[in-house]
Amino acid sequence: MNIERLITMANDITNYFSAEPDHAVAVEGIRNHLTRFWDPVMRRQLKAHIAAGGDGLLPLAREAVERLDVPSNAAN
């Protein structure tokens, strides 16, 4: 999937969780959503994007993606 679209989607999810007053709960909510509903390929793309600088991702999104456990390419 196009990385710009993934960034937009991740930021949209982040905007939803940004209303949460507890920072840790917000980050975990984003991470949990990405884990439950996003394909591992999409999560790998976001992780790679962060490794390349992460331009465009909101800070909460970046923090959540950094905490993702993403299966290796061989596992999926």
Secondary structure, 3 states (H helix, E strand, C coil): CCHHHHHHHHHHHHHHHCCCCCHHHHHHHHHHHHHHHCCHHHHHHHHHHHHCCCCCCCHHHHHHHHCCCCCCHHHC
